[in-house]
Structure formats: structure tokens, C-alpha cells
Amino acid sequence: MQECVKRGILFGGPVFVTYSHTDDDITKTLDAAEEAFSIMRRGINDSNLPTLLEGEPIQTVFRPK
């Protein structure tokens, strides 16, 4: 999510494409996701994924009782 936000794309969870999205919107989203996954892949391969985070990792906010 961090890397997508840096590229102007904000989403979490499922992504739903609608008729209001242009071809450029979809291309920009796919490009941002591809770049983000590339960064993640490098972090996993280099065993340093946590060091790429800017800030605290996302945690569960609500827990069932």
C-alpha cells in the first residue's frame, strides 16, 4: 500500500473497476501495483522487506471477542 500511495493510488482490500475509471486510471493503477510488487520482491529476495517500510507496519485494529 505504501508504494502505491507514493504513486498516487490509494486502495486497500478489493479493488472494483467502474465505468467512471478511464483507461488511463486503470493503466496508472496497474503500473503502480507492478512497481510496488517489484519493490516487495526485491525486499523478500534480499531478506530486508521490513526495512523498506516507512513507519509502523499495519496492525489489526478490531479483534473479535
mmCIF file of the N, C-alpha and C atoms, coordinates in Angstrom:
data_MODEL
# 
_entry.id   MODEL 
# 
loop_
_atom_site.group_PDB 
_atom_site.id 
_atom_site.type_symbol 
_atom_site.label_atom_id 
_atom_site.label_alt_id 
_atom_site.label_comp_id 
_atom_site.label_asym_id 
_atom_site.label_entity_id 
_atom_site.label_seq_id 
_atom_site.pdbx_PDB_ins_code 
_atom_site.Cartn_x 
_atom_site.Cartn_y 
_atom_site.Cartn_z 
_atom_site.occupancy 
_atom_site.B_iso_or_equiv 
_atom_site.pdbx_formal_charge 
_atom_site.auth_seq_id 
_atom_site.auth_comp_id 
_atom_site.auth_asym_id 
_atom_site.auth_atom_id 
_atom_site.pdbx_PDB_model_num 
ATOM 1   N N  . MET A 1 1  ? 0.824   -1.192  0.000   1.00 0.00 ? 1  MET A N  1 
ATOM 2   C CA . MET A 1 1  ? 0.000   0.000   0.000   1.00 0.00 ? 1  MET A CA 1 
ATOM 3   C C  . MET A 1 1  ? 0.870   1.258   0.000   1.00 0.00 ? 1  MET A C  1 
ATOM 4   N N  . GLN A 1 2  ? 1.932   1.219   0.782   1.00 0.00 ? 2  GLN A N  1 
ATOM 5   C CA . GLN A 1 2  ? 2.835   2.373   0.880   1.00 0.00 ? 2  GLN A CA 1 
ATOM 6   C C  . GLN A 1 2  ? 3.346   2.789   -0.497  1.00 0.00 ? 2  GLN A C  1 
ATOM 7   N N  . GLU A 1 3  ? 3.800   1.838   -1.261  1.00 0.00 ? 3  GLU A N  1 
ATOM 8   C CA . GLU A 1 3  ? 4.391   2.156   -2.556  1.00 0.00 ? 3  GLU A CA 1 
ATOM 9   C C  . GLU A 1 3  ? 3.339   2.607   -3.560  1.00 0.00 ? 3  GLU A C  1 
ATOM 10  N N  . CYS A 1 4  ? 2.126   2.086   -3.464  1.00 0.00 ? 4  CYS A N  1 
ATOM 11  C CA . CYS A 1 4  ? 1.058   2.535   -4.360  1.00 0.00 ? 4  CYS A CA 1 
ATOM 12  C C  . CYS A 1 4  ? 0.659   3.971   -4.032  1.00 0.00 ? 4  CYS A C  1 
ATOM 13  N N  . VAL A 1 5  ? 0.566   4.288   -2.736  1.00 0.00 ? 5  VAL A N  1 
ATOM 14  C CA . VAL A 1 5  ? 0.220   5.653   -2.329  1.00 0.00 ? 5  VAL A CA 1 
ATOM 15  C C  . VAL A 1 5  ? 1.265   6.641   -2.846  1.00 0.00 ? 5  VAL A C  1 
ATOM 16  N N  . LYS A 1 6  ? 2.531   6.251   -2.775  1.00 0.00 ? 6  LYS A N  1 
ATOM 17  C CA . LYS A 1 6  ? 3.595   7.116   -3.301  1.00 0.00 ? 6  LYS A CA 1 
ATOM 18  C C  . LYS A 1 6  ? 3.394   7.421   -4.783  1.00 0.00 ? 6  LYS A C  1 
ATOM 19  N N  . ARG A 1 7  ? 2.702   6.549   -5.473  1.00 0.00 ? 7  ARG A N  1 
ATOM 20  C CA . ARG A 1 7  ? 2.483   6.691   -6.911  1.00 0.00 ? 7  ARG A CA 1 
ATOM 21  C C  . ARG A 1 7  ? 1.084   7.217   -7.229  1.00 0.00 ? 7  ARG A C  1 
ATOM 22  N N  . GLY A 1 8  ? 0.402   7.721   -6.198  1.00 0.00 ? 8  GLY A N  1 
ATOM 23  C CA . GLY A 1 8  ? -0.893  8.358   -6.417  1.00 0.00 ? 8  GLY A CA 1 
ATOM 24  C C  . GLY A 1 8  ? -2.092  7.426   -6.420  1.00 0.00 ? 8  GLY A C  1 
ATOM 25  N N  . ILE A 1 9  ? -1.910  6.198   -5.958  1.00 0.00 ? 9  ILE A N  1 
ATOM 26  C CA . ILE A 1 9  ? -3.004  5.230   -5.938  1.00 0.00 ? 9  ILE A CA 1 
ATOM 27  C C  . ILE A 1 9  ? -3.290  4.851   -4.492  1.00 0.00 ? 9  ILE A C  1 
ATOM 28  N N  . LEU A 1 10 ? -4.529  5.080   -4.042  1.00 0.00 ? 10 LEU A N  1 
ATOM 29  C CA . LEU A 1 10 ? -4.919  4.738   -2.683  1.00 0.00 ? 10 LEU A CA 1 
ATOM 30  C C  . LEU A 1 10 ? -6.009  3.675   -2.748  1.00 0.00 ? 10 LEU A C  1 
ATOM 31  N N  . PHE A 1 11 ? -5.696  2.509   -2.242  1.00 0.00 ? 11 PHE A N  1 
ATOM 32  C CA . PHE A 1 11 ? -6.707  1.469   -2.114  1.00 0.00 ? 11 PHE A CA 1 
ATOM 33  C C  . PHE A 1 11 ? -6.281  0.493   -1.045  1.00 0.00 ? 11 PHE A C  1 
ATOM 34  N N  . GLY A 1 12 ? -7.245  -0.194  -0.518  1.00 0.00 ? 12 GLY A N  1 
ATOM 35  C CA . GLY A 1 12 ? -6.986  -1.239  0.466   1.00 0.00 ? 12 GLY A CA 1 
ATOM 36  C C  . GLY A 1 12 ? -8.062  -2.297  0.311   1.00 0.00 ? 12 GLY A C  1 
ATOM 37  N N  . GLY A 1 13 ? -7.683  -3.531  0.373   1.00 0.00 ? 13 GLY A N  1 
ATOM 38  C CA . GLY A 1 13 ? -8.666  -4.595  0.169   1.00 0.00 ? 13 GLY A CA 1 
ATOM 39  C C  . GLY A 1 13 ? -8.989  -4.737  -1.302  1.00 0.00 ? 13 GLY A C  1 
ATOM 40  N N  . PRO A 1 14 ? -10.220 -5.119  -1.601  1.00 0.00 ? 14 PRO A N  1 
ATOM 41  C CA . PRO A 1 14 ? -10.577 -5.345  -3.012  1.00 0.00 ? 14 PRO A CA 1 
ATOM 42  C C  . PRO A 1 14 ? -10.586 -4.042  -3.808  1.00 0.00 ? 14 PRO A C  1 
ATOM 43  N N  . VAL A 1 15 ? -10.310 -4.162  -5.088  1.00 0.00 ? 15 VAL A N  1 
ATOM 44  C CA . VAL A 1 15 ? -10.344 -3.023  -5.996  1.00 0.00 ? 15 VAL A CA 1 
ATOM 45  C C  . VAL A 1 15 ? -11.464 -3.286  -7.001  1.00 0.00 ? 15 VAL A C  1 
ATOM 46  N N  . PHE A 1 16 ? -12.383 -2.353  -7.093  1.00 0.00 ? 16 PHE A N  1 
ATOM 47  C CA . PHE A 1 16 ? -13.513 -2.504  -8.007  1.00 0.00 ? 16 PHE A CA 1 
ATOM 48  C C  . PHE A 1 16 ? -13.398 -1.481  -9.124  1.00 0.00 ? 16 PHE A C  1 
ATOM 49  N N  . VAL A 1 17 ? -13.348 -1.946  -10.339 1.00 0.00 ? 17 VAL A N  1 
ATOM 50  C CA . VAL A 1 17 ? -13.298 -1.072  -11.500 1.00 0.00 ? 17 VAL A CA 1 
ATOM 51  C C  . VAL A 1 17 ? -14.728 -0.681  -11.846 1.00 0.00 ? 17 VAL A C  1 
ATOM 52  N N  . THR A 1 18 ? -14.942 0.620   -12.120 1.00 0.00 ? 18 THR A N  1 
ATOM 53  C CA . THR A 1 18 ? -16.269 1.091   -12.502 1.00 0.00 ? 18 THR A CA 1 
ATOM 54  C C  . THR A 1 18 ? -16.179 1.821   -13.837 1.00 0.00 ? 18 THR A C  1 
ATOM 55  N N  . TYR A 1 19 ? -17.338 2.161   -14.367 1.00 0.00 ? 19 TYR A N  1 
ATOM 56  C CA . TYR A 1 19 ? -17.364 2.891   -15.632 1.00 0.00 ? 19 TYR A CA 1 
ATOM 57  C C  . TYR A 1 19 ? -16.766 4.288   -15.503 1.00 0.00 ? 19 TYR A C  1 
ATOM 58  N N  . SER A 1 20 ? -16.641 4.801   -14.286 1.00 0.00 ? 20 SER A N  1 
ATOM 59  C CA . SER A 1 20 ? -16.044 6.129   -14.111 1.00 0.00 ? 20 SER A CA 1 
ATOM 60  C C  . SER A 1 20 ? -14.522 6.091   -14.242 1.00 0.00 ? 20 SER A C  1 
ATOM 61  N N  . HIS A 1 21 ? -13.914 4.893   -14.172 1.00 0.00 ? 21 HIS A N  1 
ATOM 62  C CA . HIS A 1 21 ? -12.470 4.774   -14.349 1.00 0.00 ? 21 HIS A CA 1 
ATOM 63  C C  . HIS A 1 21 ? -12.140 4.806   -15.844 1.00 0.00 ? 21 HIS A C  1 
ATOM 64  N N  . THR A 1 22 ? -11.167 5.639   -16.176 1.00 0.00 ? 22 THR A N  1 
ATOM 65  C CA . THR A 1 22 ? -10.727 5.715   -17.572 1.00 0.00 ? 22 THR A CA 1 
ATOM 66  C C  . THR A 1 22 ? -9.652  4.666   -17.823 1.00 0.00 ? 22 THR A C  1 
ATOM 67  N N  . ASP A 1 23 ? -9.324  4.474   -19.076 1.00 0.00 ? 23 ASP A N  1 
ATOM 68  C CA . ASP A 1 23 ? -8.220  3.575   -19.416 1.00 0.00 ? 23 ASP A CA 1 
ATOM 69  C C  . ASP A 1 23 ? -6.932  4.049   -18.754 1.00 0.00 ? 23 ASP A C  1 
ATOM 70  N N  . ASP A 1 24 ? -6.736  5.371   -18.712 1.00 0.00 ? 24 ASP A N  1 
ATOM 71  C CA . ASP A 1 24 ? -5.539  5.920   -18.061 1.00 0.00 ? 24 ASP A CA 1 
ATOM 72  C C  . ASP A 1 24 ? -5.530  5.609   -16.561 1.00 0.00 ? 24 ASP A C  1 
ATOM 73  N N  . ASP A 1 25 ? -6.696  5.684   -15.899 1.00 0.00 ? 25 ASP A N  1 
ATOM 74  C CA . ASP A 1 25 ? -6.780  5.345   -14.478 1.00 0.00 ? 25 ASP A CA 1 
ATOM 75  C C  . ASP A 1 25 ? -6.360  3.898   -14.240 1.00 0.00 ? 25 ASP A C  1 
ATOM 76  N N  . ILE A 1 26 ? -6.859  3.022   -15.069 1.00 0.00 ? 26 ILE A N  1 
ATOM 77  C CA . ILE A 1 26 ? -6.560  1.597   -14.914 1.00 0.00 ? 26 ILE A CA 1 
ATOM 78  C C  . ILE A 1 26 ? -5.084  1.331   -15.182 1.00 0.00 ? 26 ILE A C  1 
ATOM 79  N N  . THR A 1 27 ? -4.548  1.949   -16.224 1.00 0.00 ? 27 THR A N  1 
ATOM 80  C CA . THR A 1 27 ? -3.126  1.786   -16.541 1.00 0.00 ? 27 THR A CA 1 
ATOM 81  C C  . THR A 1 27 ? -2.258  2.304   -15.403 1.00 0.00 ? 27 THR A C  1 
ATOM 82  N N  . LYS A 1 28 ? -2.594  3.470   -14.859 1.00 0.00 ? 28 LYS A N  1 
ATOM 83  C CA . LYS A 1 28 ? -1.818  4.045   -13.758 1.00 0.00 ? 28 LYS A CA 1 
ATOM 84  C C  . LYS A 1 28 ? -1.858  3.124   -12.537 1.00 0.00 ? 28 LYS A C  1 
ATOM 85  N N  . THR A 1 29 ? -3.032  2.555   -12.250 1.00 0.00 ? 29 THR A N  1 
ATOM 86  C CA . THR A 1 29 ? -3.167  1.641   -11.114 1.00 0.00 ? 29 THR A CA 1 
ATOM 87  C C  . THR A 1 29 ? -2.337  0.377   -11.312 1.00 0.00 ? 29 THR A C  1 
ATOM 88  N N  . LEU A 1 30 ? -2.411  -0.205  -12.498 1.00 0.00 ? 30 LEU A N  1 
ATOM 89  C CA . LEU A 1 30 ? -1.642  -1.415  -12.779 1.00 0.00 ? 30 LEU A CA 1 
ATOM 90  C C  . LEU A 1 30 ? -0.140  -1.143  -12.753 1.00 0.00 ? 30 LEU A C  1 
ATOM 91  N N  . ASP A 1 31 ? 0.271   0.003   -13.278 1.00 0.00 ? 31 ASP A N  1 
ATOM 92  C CA . ASP A 1 31 ? 1.696   0.362   -13.252 1.00 0.00 ? 31 ASP A CA 1 
ATOM 93  C C  . ASP A 1 31 ? 2.191   0.537   -11.820 1.00 0.00 ? 31 ASP A C  1 
ATOM 94  N N  . ALA A 1 32 ? 1.402   1.213   -10.985 1.00 0.00 ? 32 ALA A N  1 
ATOM 95  C CA . ALA A 1 32 ? 1.778   1.421   -9.580  1.00 0.00 ? 32 ALA A CA 1 
ATOM 96  C C  . ALA A 1 32 ? 1.879   0.096   -8.849  1.00 0.00 ? 32 ALA A C  1 
ATOM 97  N N  . ALA A 1 33 ? 0.912   -0.802  -9.092  1.00 0.00 ? 33 ALA A N  1 
ATOM 98  C CA . ALA A 1 33 ? 0.943   -2.112  -8.435  1.00 0.00 ? 33 ALA A CA 1 
ATOM 99  C C  . ALA A 1 33 ? 2.154   -2.918  -8.893  1.00 0.00 ? 33 ALA A C  1 
ATOM 100 N N  . GLU A 1 34 ? 2.465   -2.855  -10.175 1.00 0.00 ? 34 GLU A N  1 
ATOM 101 C CA . GLU A 1 34 ? 3.629   -3.586  -10.693 1.00 0.00 ? 34 GLU A CA 1 
ATOM 102 C C  . GLU A 1 34 ? 4.921   -3.086  -10.040 1.00 0.00 ? 34 GLU A C  1 
ATOM 103 N N  . GLU A 1 35 ? 5.068   -1.774  -9.920  1.00 0.00 ? 35 GLU A N  1 
ATOM 104 C CA . GLU A 1 35 ? 6.248   -1.212  -9.280  1.00 0.00 ? 35 GLU A CA 1 
ATOM 105 C C  . GLU A 1 35 ? 6.314   -1.603  -7.805  1.00 0.00 ? 35 GLU A C  1 
ATOM 106 N N  . ALA A 1 36 ? 5.166   -1.566  -7.136  1.00 0.00 ? 36 ALA A N  1 
ATOM 107 C CA . ALA A 1 36 ? 5.125   -1.933  -5.716  1.00 0.00 ? 36 ALA A CA 1 
ATOM 108 C C  . ALA A 1 36 ? 5.503   -3.394  -5.517  1.00 0.00 ? 36 ALA A C  1 
ATOM 109 N N  . PHE A 1 37 ? 4.978   -4.267  -6.358  1.00 0.00 ? 37 PHE A N  1 
ATOM 110 C CA . PHE A 1 37 ? 5.321   -5.686  -6.232  1.00 0.00 ? 37 PHE A CA 1 
ATOM 111 C C  . PHE A 1 37 ? 6.791   -5.931  -6.543  1.00 0.00 ? 37 PHE A C  1 
ATOM 112 N N  . SER A 1 38 ? 7.352   -5.159  -7.459  1.00 0.00 ? 38 SER A N  1 
ATOM 113 C CA . SER A 1 38 ? 8.775   -5.295  -7.771  1.00 0.00 ? 38 SER A CA 1 
ATOM 114 C C  . SER A 1 38 ? 9.624   -4.939  -6.548  1.00 0.00 ? 38 SER A C  1 
ATOM 115 N N  . ILE A 1 39 ? 9.251   -3.879  -5.848  1.00 0.00 ? 39 ILE A N  1 
ATOM 116 C CA . ILE A 1 39 ? 9.958   -3.487  -4.629  1.00 0.00 ? 39 ILE A CA 1 
ATOM 117 C C  . ILE A 1 39 ? 9.809   -4.564  -3.563  1.00 0.00 ? 39 ILE A C  1 
ATOM 118 N N  . MET A 1 40 ? 8.602   -5.098  -3.428  1.00 0.00 ? 40 MET A N  1 
ATOM 119 C CA . MET A 1 40 ? 8.375   -6.173  -2.451  1.00 0.00 ? 40 MET A CA 1 
ATOM 120 C C  . MET A 1 40 ? 9.219   -7.395  -2.784  1.00 0.00 ? 40 MET A C  1 
ATOM 121 N N  . ARG A 1 41 ? 9.276   -7.743  -4.065  1.00 0.00 ? 41 ARG A N  1 
ATOM 122 C CA . ARG A 1 41 ? 10.057  -8.913  -4.482  1.00 0.00 ? 41 ARG A CA 1 
ATOM 123 C C  . ARG A 1 41 ? 11.528  -8.734  -4.102  1.00 0.00 ? 41 ARG A C  1 
ATOM 124 N N  . ARG A 1 42 ? 12.075  -7.540  -4.370  1.00 0.00 ? 42 ARG A N  1 
ATOM 125 C CA . ARG A 1 42 ? 13.471  -7.276  -4.004  1.00 0.00 ? 42 ARG A CA 1 
ATOM 126 C C  . ARG A 1 42 ? 13.663  -7.373  -2.492  1.00 0.00 ? 42 ARG A C  1 
ATOM 127 N N  . GLY A 1 43 ? 12.717  -6.838  -1.725  1.00 0.00 ? 43 GLY A N  1 
ATOM 128 C CA . GLY A 1 43 ? 12.815  -6.910  -0.271  1.00 0.00 ? 43 GLY A CA 1 
ATOM 129 C C  . GLY A 1 43 ? 12.770  -8.330  0.246   1.00 0.00 ? 43 GLY A C  1 
ATOM 130 N N  . ILE A 1 44 ? 11.940  -9.155  -0.358  1.00 0.00 ? 44 ILE A N  1 
ATOM 131 C CA . ILE A 1 44 ? 11.852  -10.572 0.035   1.00 0.00 ? 44 ILE A CA 1 
ATOM 132 C C  . ILE A 1 44 ? 13.124  -11.302 -0.361  1.00 0.00 ? 44 ILE A C  1 
ATOM 133 N N  . ASN A 1 45 ? 13.579  -11.095 -1.606  1.00 0.00 ? 45 ASN A N  1 
ATOM 134 C CA . ASN A 1 45 ? 14.789  -11.770 -2.080  1.00 0.00 ? 45 ASN A CA 1 
ATOM 135 C C  . ASN A 1 45 ? 16.022  -11.379 -1.270  1.00 0.00 ? 45 ASN A C  1 
ATOM 136 N N  . ASP A 1 46 ? 16.081  -10.129 -0.844  1.00 0.00 ? 46 ASP A N  1 
ATOM 137 C CA . ASP A 1 46 ? 17.226  -9.637  -0.072  1.00 0.00 ? 46 ASP A CA 1 
ATOM 138 C C  . ASP A 1 46 ? 17.039  -9.806  1.434   1.00 0.00 ? 46 ASP A C  1 
ATOM 139 N N  . SER A 1 47 ? 15.913  -10.404 1.833   1.00 0.00 ? 47 SER A N  1 
ATOM 140 C CA . SER A 1 47 ? 15.577  -10.613 3.254   1.00 0.00 ? 47 SER A CA 1 
ATOM 141 C C  . SER A 1 47 ? 15.615  -9.317  4.054   1.00 0.00 ? 47 SER A C  1 
ATOM 142 N N  . ASN A 1 48 ? 15.148  -8.226  3.438   1.00 0.00 ? 48 ASN A N  1 
ATOM 143 C CA . ASN A 1 48 ? 15.114  -6.959  4.156   1.00 0.00 ? 48 ASN A CA 1 
ATOM 144 C C  . ASN A 1 48 ? 13.788  -6.220  3.966   1.00 0.00 ? 48 ASN A C  1 
ATOM 145 N N  . LEU A 1 49 ? 12.722  -6.952  3.735   1.00 0.00 ? 49 LEU A N  1 
ATOM 146 C CA . LEU A 1 49 ? 11.419  -6.337  3.484   1.00 0.00 ? 49 LEU A CA 1 
ATOM 147 C C  . LEU A 1 49 ? 11.008  -5.358  4.581   1.00 0.00 ? 49 LEU A C  1 
ATOM 148 N N  . PRO A 1 50 ? 11.153  -5.699  5.870   1.00 0.00 ? 50 PRO A N  1 
ATOM 149 C CA . PRO A 1 50 ? 10.732  -4.750  6.917   1.00 0.00 ? 50 PRO A CA 1 
ATOM 150 C C  . PRO A 1 50 ? 11.483  -3.417  6.872   1.00 0.00 ? 50 PRO A C  1 
ATOM 151 N N  . THR A 1 51 ? 12.705  -3.413  6.365   1.00 0.00 ? 51 THR A N  1 
ATOM 152 C CA . THR A 1 51 ? 13.466  -2.165  6.329   1.00 0.00 ? 51 THR A CA 1 
ATOM 153 C C  . THR A 1 51 ? 12.955  -1.205  5.258   1.00 0.00 ? 51 THR A C  1 
ATOM 154 N N  . LEU A 1 52 ? 12.120  -1.698  4.358   1.00 0.00 ? 52 LEU A N  1 
ATOM 155 C CA . LEU A 1 52 ? 11.575  -0.844  3.304   1.00 0.00 ? 52 LEU A CA 1 
ATOM 156 C C  . LEU A 1 52 ? 10.346  -0.066  3.763   1.00 0.00 ? 52 LEU A C  1 
ATOM 157 N N  . LEU A 1 53 ? 9.801   -0.438  4.908   1.00 0.00 ? 53 LEU A N  1 
ATOM 158 C CA . LEU A 1 53 ? 8.618   0.254   5.418   1.00 0.00 ? 53 LEU A CA 1 
ATOM 159 C C  . LEU A 1 53 ? 8.982   1.622   5.963   1.00 0.00 ? 53 LEU A C  1 
ATOM 160 N N  . GLU A 1 54 ? 8.140   2.589   5.675   1.00 0.00 ? 54 GLU A N  1 
ATOM 161 C CA . GLU A 1 54 ? 8.286   3.931   6.232   1.00 0.00 ? 54 GLU A CA 1 
ATOM 162 C C  . GLU A 1 54 ? 7.201   4.074   7.296   1.00 0.00 ? 54 GLU A C  1 
ATOM 163 N N  . GLY A 1 55 ? 7.564   3.897   8.529   1.00 0.00 ? 55 GLY A N  1 
ATOM 164 C CA . GLY A 1 55 ? 6.580   3.937   9.606   1.00 0.00 ? 55 GLY A CA 1 
ATOM 165 C C  . GLY A 1 55 ? 6.320   2.546   10.147  1.00 0.00 ? 55 GLY A C  1 
ATOM 166 N N  . GLU A 1 56 ? 5.309   2.445   10.986  1.00 0.00 ? 56 GLU A N  1 
ATOM 167 C CA . GLU A 1 56 ? 4.975   1.182   11.629  1.00 0.00 ? 56 GLU A CA 1 
ATOM 168 C C  . GLU A 1 56 ? 4.180   0.277   10.686  1.00 0.00 ? 56 GLU A C  1 
ATOM 169 N N  . PRO A 1 57 ? 4.375   -1.036  10.775  1.00 0.00 ? 57 PRO A N  1 
ATOM 170 C CA . PRO A 1 57 ? 3.572   -1.962  9.962   1.00 0.00 ? 57 PRO A CA 1 
ATOM 171 C C  . PRO A 1 57 ? 2.087   -1.863  10.341  1.00 0.00 ? 57 PRO A C  1 
ATOM 172 N N  . ILE A 1 58 ? 1.241   -2.142  9.391   1.00 0.00 ? 58 ILE A N  1 
ATOM 173 C CA . ILE A 1 58 ? -0.201  -2.146  9.630   1.00 0.00 ? 58 ILE A CA 1 
ATOM 174 C C  . ILE A 1 58 ? -0.528  -3.261  10.614  1.00 0.00 ? 58 ILE A C  1 
ATOM 175 N N  . GLN A 1 59 ? -1.354  -2.949  11.574  1.00 0.00 ? 59 GLN A N  1 
ATOM 176 C CA . GLN A 1 59 ? -1.775  -3.921  12.587  1.00 0.00 ? 59 GLN A CA 1 
ATOM 177 C C  . GLN A 1 59 ? -3.289  -4.083  12.535  1.00 0.00 ? 59 GLN A C  1 
ATOM 178 N N  . THR A 1 60 ? -3.764  -5.166  13.101  1.00 0.00 ? 60 THR A N  1 
ATOM 179 C CA . THR A 1 60 ? -5.205  -5.383  13.224  1.00 0.00 ? 60 THR A CA 1 
ATOM 180 C C  . THR A 1 60 ? -5.773  -4.335  14.176  1.00 0.00 ? 60 THR A C  1 
ATOM 181 N N  . VAL A 1 61 ? -6.844  -3.668  13.768  1.00 0.00 ? 61 VAL A N  1 
ATOM 182 C CA . VAL A 1 61 ? -7.444  -2.636  14.606  1.00 0.00 ? 61 VAL A CA 1 
ATOM 183 C C  . VAL A 1 61 ? -8.549  -3.226  15.467  1.00 0.00 ? 61 VAL A C  1 
ATOM 184 N N  . PHE A 1 62 ? -9.419  -4.010  14.852  1.00 0.00 ? 62 PHE A N  1 
ATOM 185 C CA . PHE A 1 62 ? -10.536 -4.590  15.580  1.00 0.00 ? 62 PHE A CA 1 
ATOM 186 C C  . PHE A 1 62 ? -10.321 -6.089  15.707  1.00 0.00 ? 62 PHE A C  1 
ATOM 187 N N  . ARG A 1 63 ? -10.514 -6.590  16.900  1.00 0.00 ? 63 ARG A N  1 
ATOM 188 C CA . ARG A 1 63 ? -10.366 -8.021  17.148  1.00 0.00 ? 63 ARG A CA 1 
ATOM 189 C C  . ARG A 1 63 ? -11.693 -8.570  17.682  1.00 0.00 ? 63 ARG A C  1 
ATOM 190 N N  . PRO A 1 64 ? -12.164 -9.698  17.160  1.00 0.00 ? 64 PRO A N  1 
ATOM 191 C CA . PRO A 1 64 ? -13.408 -10.275 17.682  1.00 0.00 ? 64 PRO A CA 1 
ATOM 192 C C  . PRO A 1 64 ? -13.204 -10.752 19.117  1.00 0.00 ? 64 PRO A C  1 
ATOM 193 N N  . LYS A 1 65 ? -14.242 -10.674 19.876  1.00 0.00 ? 65 LYS A N  1 
ATOM 194 C CA . LYS A 1 65 ? -14.167 -11.128 21.282  1.00 0.00 ? 65 LYS A CA 1 
ATOM 195 C C  . LYS A 1 65 ? -14.366 -12.612 21.370  1.00 0.00 ? 65 LYS A C  1 
# 
